[in-house]
Amino acid sequence: MSKKVLLIVLIMLLVISSTPIEVSANKGNKNISVSGRAAILMDQTSGRVLFSKNIHKQMRIASITKVMTAILAIESGKMDEMVKVSDNAYGTEGSSLYLKKGEKIKLKDLVYGLMLKSGNDAAVAIAEKVGGSVQGFVHLMNKKARELGMFDSHFANPNGLDTQEDHYSTAYDMAILTKYAMSNKTFRRIFKTKHYKAPNPNDKWDRSWKNKNKLLFNYDYSTGGKTGYTKRAGRTLISTATKDDMDLVVVTLDDGNDWEDHRNLFNWGFKTYDMVTIVEKGKISGIEKQAYKDRLYTHRSLVYPLTDKENENLSTHLKLYKFDEASKWPEHEPIGYLNVESGDEALTRMPLFMEQVEQDESGGFWSLFKKLFTSSLGWIGS
């Protein structure tokens, strides 16, 4: 193998190994059940799956599609711009804001109407404003899905109507989307809004919408949600909840008992797991090998949901790349990983980075990579 080909292979391995992964799902699903055909309970902080049922099954998702529509609208930077309602948006079937042809309404108000009232006409108006056309917006939806790792999803419209056969997702992908969306403060504010009024220059009264998410009104820990229903999809629901320092998301697909299932999954998650800080942001101590000593650090703290038993058996295992000490390690590449395990079960891992050293010109770039391989440097933590 030539040096050039070997270098490309090594770089690819380094990039792949730097991708964060969540490798664990809860084994205790027997302790709780749901009525839906697919369901997931995910920790928003770590992405750990705490409960799963058919989470990768591709299914119709109805109006929970609008979570994607909303976050793209928010990220467009056009929330304060006016939108002219087109003939295409007017009279869209299903749940509606009853927009009128040619009227002008602020994009922000459309997004509130989209999420609280589930307006299908609002979804089309948003798509045309943000994407230039519905087709253009659908392209943005699928681009964002790929960026987020929603590899079992395909969007064909902005509202979730059963008008196209190639519109589908999974419980897991929709949880990943919600986790991402909840990192946006504007989305969080809209997601948990119970009532909203929007100016209506065409009538004597303002538009007034009430959120369709019942959990916002009768579950103390609820922080938001989005409902969905079509005849072919059945009832779909995304909801989020927070108790103490734990933030959870539940997604159910084709679930006739969704409100109760979401409540039960949240309560079970809060009771079964605690958020444990495994690694603090900053320098990693306890490493004796001189090449790495007092130089390794993390960009963030590692906070992870654990059962009592998992916490008792918790261990951390450090794996680092060997490198030419006379060379400079690439600044933004991880030097290794802190693997977290409980007993024989791998839970997660965190990338580690290293403070820079002066570059030795005699070694060069190739000298660094030709010596690259992984090796265990022992156990730290407990």
N, C-alpha and C positions, 0 to 999 in steps of 0.2 A: 504493500500500500504506500502510495506517495505521501510525502510530508503534507502536501496541500490537502489531500483527501482526508488524512488523519486529523488535521487541524479542524476541518469542517465538522467531522464527526464529534470531536471533543467539544467544540463550541455548542453543537446541537444538544449534546448530553447535559452541558452546563445550563443551557436555557430551560430544557425540560425539567431538570432537577430543581430549578428556582421557582417553579410554579407551585403555589400553595395548594395543598390537598387536604381534604377531610376524609379520613380513611375508616371512620368508625360509625356504625349505626347501633342503636340500642338493641340488645337481645331480649329485652323484657316485654315485648309486645303482647305476650300472653296475659299481662296484667290489665289490659284495657282493649276494648274493641270499638269499631265505628261502623255505621251503617253504609257509608258511601262505598262506591266501587274503588276509589283511590283516595288516600289521605296521607298527610305528612304533618309532623310537628317538628319544627326546626328552631334551634337557638339562633337568634339574629346576630349575636356577637361573633360567634365562631363558625356558624354554618353547620354545626353538628346536627345530624338527624337523630332525633330522640324517639320518634315513632314513625313507622312506615307501613304502608299498605299499597301495593301496586304503584309505587311512586314514579316509576319510569314508563308507565303505560300511557301511550299516546291517546288522548281523548279530546272531545269537543269541550270548550271551556266557557262558552257564552260570554256574559258581560264582564267577567274578571279580566278579559282582554284589555279593558279600559285602564288598568293599572299601567300597561305599557304606553297607551295613548297619552295618559296624564303625565308620566315622567318625561316623555319626549317633548310634550308641550312646555313643561316647566323648564327643561334644559335648553329650549330654543332661544330663550332670552326675549321672547315676544309677549310675555304675559300682559303687559300694559298696552299692547297695540289693539286696534279695533279690527274686527272681522266682519266682512259683509257676507251674509247668508246667501248661498247660491241656490239655484233651482234644484241642484243635485242633493243638497243637504236638507232642503225643505221637504217635509212630509215623509222622511225616512221611517220605515215600518218599525213597530215595536214601541218600547218606552220612549217618551219624547219630552223635550222642553217646549214644544209647539212654537218653534222659531218661525218667523215669517220671511217670505222671500224678500231679499234686498235689505232687510234690517241690519243695523250695525250693532255689534255687541262686543265687549272687551273679551279678549282671549281668556283672561283670568276667570271671568264669570262663566264662560263656557266650560272651563275645567271643573269648576265647582259643580255646575249642573251635570256634567259628565259623571262625577264621582258620587254625588249625593242622590241625584234623581235618575242616574243611569241613562241620560239622554242619548239616544242613537243618532238623532239629528245633530247634536253637539259634537259627537265623535267625527262625523263627516266634515262639519265646518272646521273643526280643529285640524283634521288631516289636510284639508285643502290649504289652510293658512300656513301650516308648518312645513308640509311636504310639497307644496305647489299643486298637488293633485292627490287623490286617494291613492293612486298607484305609486306616486313618489313617496308618500308617507309609509305605505306598506314596505317599501324598500328600506326605509329608515328603521322600521320595526324589526325587520329580520336582521339588519346589520347590527342593531343593538343586542338582539338575542344572541347572535354569534359572539359578540364581544363579552357578554356575561356568561358564556358557557352553557346557554340553553340549547343544547344540541339536538334535543328531541322535540323541538317546537318549530312551527311554521305559521306565520301570520298572513292572512289574505285580506283582512279588512280591519278597520279601527274600532269596531264595536262588538264583535263576537257573534253577529247574526249567522244563521246557518245558510248563508247564500253561496258559500263556496265550500267545496269538499276538502280543500287543502288548508283548512284553518284548524289547528290543533296544538295542544301542548301537553304537559304532564304536571302532576302535583309537585314534583321536585323542581322542575324548571320555573313554575310560577312562584314557588317559595324563594328560589334564588333571585327572581325578579323583585319580589317584595322586599327581601333583605336589602337589595341594592337601593330600591326606591326610598326605603325608610332612612337611608343615610342623608337624604335631602330634606332640609328643614321645612321648605315650602310644601313638599309632598306630605310630610308628617302632619303639618297644620291642616291641610285639606282633608287628609284621610280620617282625622278624628273630629272634624266639624259636624255638629249635630244639626244645626240650622244655618241657612245662608239666604240673604236677600240680595238680589241683583237689580239695578235700575232697569226700568222698562219704559222707555220714552213713548212707546206706542199705546200705552194704556194709562189709566189714572192711578194704578197701584203697581208696586214693585213685584217682581217675581220673587217667590218665597219657596224654598226647597227644604225638605226634611230628609235626613240621611236614612236610607233603607236598611242600614245595618242595625238590627235590634240589639246586638250586644253592647253597642255604645250607650244604650239607655237602661240596660238591666244587668250588666256585668261590670263590677267595680274596677276590674283591671284592664278593661278594653281600651285600646289606643287607636282603633280604627278598623276599617274593613271595606270590602267591596263584594256586593252580591251579584249573582248571575242566574239567568234561567232562559232556556229555550226548550222546546219539546224534544229535540234530539239530544241536547246536552244534559237535560235534567237540571237539578239545582246545583249550582257551583258557588263556592264561597271562599274568600280569603279574609282572615282576620288576624289582628295582632293584639298582644296583651303584655303588660309589664307589671311585675311585682318585685318590690325591693330592687335588686340589681340585675334581675333576669328579664330579658326581652325575648318573647316567643312569637312565632308566626305559625298559623295553621292554614292549610289548604285542603279542601275536600272537593271531589268531583263526583257528580251524579249521586248526591246524598240527600235523601228525603228527610233526614233527621239532623240537618247540618247544625242548627243552633245548639242543640244539646250536645252533639258530638264535639263541637269546638269548645264549648264550656268545659266538658269533661276532660278533653285533651290538655287544655290549659291547666286545670286544677291538678291533673296527674303530673304534668311536667313540673309545676311549681313545688309539688310535694316530694317528688322523687329526686330532683336534682338541685345542687347548689353551685353557684358560680365560684370557682376557685382560681386565684391568681397563681399560676404555675411559674411564670417568669416575669420579673419586672423589667420595664423598658430601661435600656442603658447597658452598662458594662456587665459582662458575664465573669463571675469570679470562680475560683476553684480549679483553674487550669494551670498545671505545673509546667507543661512543655514550653520551653523558652520562646519558640517561634510565635506562639499564640498568647502567651501570658500577658494579661492586662491589656489586650488589644481587641478582643472580641466584644461585640455589642449587638443589641437588637434595636430595631426601629420602633417597636411597640411592645407593650406588655402582652403576655399570653394569658387570657382569662378564658376558662373553659368550664362547661357544665359537667359535673361529676356526681355520681351516686356516692353514698357513704362508703360502700365497699370498694368502688374504684379509687376513691381518694386514699383509702387505707393501703392499697396495693400500688400506688402511683410510683413510677420511676422515670427518670429522664436519661437518655443515652445520646452522647455527643458523637457525631460523625463529621469529620473535617477533611477537606482536600489537602494533600501534601503539596507543597509548592517550593519553588526555588527562592530561598530567603534573600537572595541577592536581587530578585526581581520585584516589581511592583504589582500587587494583586489588583485586578480591575475594580475600580472604585464602587461600581453599582452592582457587582455580582456577588452572590453569597459565597462565603468561604466554606460553608457547611450548614448542617442542620442540627437542631436539638429535637430528637425524637422523643415523644411522650408515650408511655405505655402504662397499662394497668394489668399486672400479671402477665399473661401471654398475649394480651390484646393490644395491638397498635391503635392509638387514639388519634394523634395528630402530630404535626411537626412544625417547627418554626425556623425560618432562615436566619443565619447568623452572618454578620459582616465584620470586616477587620479594618482597623485604622491603617492608614497608608504608611508605607515606608519609602525611602528614597529609591529611585530607579537606578539599577546598575546597567549601564549601556552595553556592557560586555555580554550580558545574558540575552537581553532582548525578548521580544514577544514569544518567539517559538520556544525559547528555553523554558518559559513558564508553562506552556501547554504540554510539552512533550513529557513532563514529569507529573502530570495531573492524574490522580486516581484517588479513590476513597479508602479510608481506613479508620477503624474504631480507635478512639483515644480514651476509652474507658467511660465509666459512669459518673455522673454528677447529680446532685439533688436526691430527693427521696419522695 
